[in-house]
Amino acid sequence: MRAVQKLTCKKRDAWWTVFLVDPTATRLLLLFARFRFITPNRVTWAALFIGLGSAGFFLEGDHKSLLIGAALYHLSFILDCIDGKLARLKGNGTVFGGWLDYVFDRIRVLFCALALMGGQFLRTDDERYLLAALCVVFLDMLRYVDALQIYKMRMSMRTKIEKVTKERADAERAEREAEAKERAQAQGEPEGPQIVFMEDLLRDNPGTPAEVLREEAGGSNVVDLHEQFRDQFPWYTRLRRAMLRTRIRPHLISGIEFQMFIFIVGPIIGQILWTTVVSAALLMLFELVIMYKFWLSTRDFTRVMEEMNATSDTAGTIAPHLYKGRHRGAAPEALLDDERYRAPEPEEDPFFQPYPQPQFHQLDEQDSFDIVQAEGIPSPRVVTPEPLTLPIRIRRFDDAQERAEQEGHWR
């Protein structure tokens, strides 16, 4: 029993799952694992059908139907947890199975929310239940979309850090090989330092302090993307370590607790609206905390990238000596001496013209002569265009023909 729990249960999970689901799910898992025809995908389908059955009882609206619907919803959630445990136990999990589990969870929440709030609206004509249904569907969607997006951005930050680290290690290795090629061929060069993320170390060693893990892994090779959050909330590390002893994650009100309060606790105690309002407020509070933690993580990411980029890019920046201004003597001389700001040679840019050329052909003879005499420029040859003459055919009309043409009768 304990071996199965250690193999199939997550190291961190929601407190509702740890206390109210895993004890039953593990026993059912041992029973299901004996039968070959019971697969994770079939368990997922069974969880969906039972969840839709609970939605049917929610739609009835009376207290007895609400109790049955709450019991069926809890059973549906137990089966929803068993499919993943069964896949981990047998090793037959698939990508399609993970997608199916996610989509069926959203379908079950949608139908149960509409049925629960719709049934109460039909019995009481209270329009607040319609708003509650909209709120439940929206918050469930927001919770899971936000979680997926944050996970995606975190993986993107990790990938960029690993890429920069690898490029820097390759550059250092190439430089060492260029300087001491014979020694490198004889002894071999060691690989560059491998980056380790603090969140991975804490996940694998939940009871060990972060400082100890950093020293054991080598402080220079450890990247901590949650350093600012732990500095601002030092009590969070102690609370997290205490809760992880029982496998409970610090995110106390997540999507799981939100659903259980609305579809199980609310129907049992008969306070659906109040339960929805309280659970929605707590969910939004913890979501804001997660967003704030993610924002601090992005700042840590920016700091880490700045520390790793030893050679800063000067594209788009102003040279330091240009801050003095052109009205001071040092700036023009430094500008002329700087090779980066020299005028391009004709072979480099054949179309480069440092100054506009005088357009003598647009001036008359007197203006051109005045400019030449004043500037001492060799007199250009001003070509005066000859008048264009075309043969013109003249027809003579008498007065009668001219009047007829003006009146439109001339052919």
Secondary structure, 3 states (H helix, E strand, C coil): CHHHHHHHCCCCECHHHHHHCHHHHHHHHHHHCCCCCCCHHHHHHHHHHHHHHHHHHHHHCCHHHHHHHHHHHHHHHHHHHHHHHHHHHHCCCCHHHHHHHHHHHHHHHHHHHHHHHHHHHHHHCCCHHHHHHHHHHHHHHHHHHHHHHHHHHHHHHHHHHHHHHHHHHHHHHHHHHHHCHHHHHHHCCCCCCCCEEHHHHHHHCCCCCHHHHHHHHCHHHEECCCHHHHHHCHHHHHHHHHHHCCCECCCCCCHHHHHHHHHHHHHHHCCHHHHHHHHHHHHHHHHHHHHHHHHHHHHHHHHHHHHHCCCCCCCCCCCHHHHHCCCCCHHHHHHHHCHHHCCCCCCCCCCCCCCCCCCHHHCCHHHHHHHHHHHCCCCCCCCCCCCCCCCCCCCCCCHHHHHHHHHCCCC
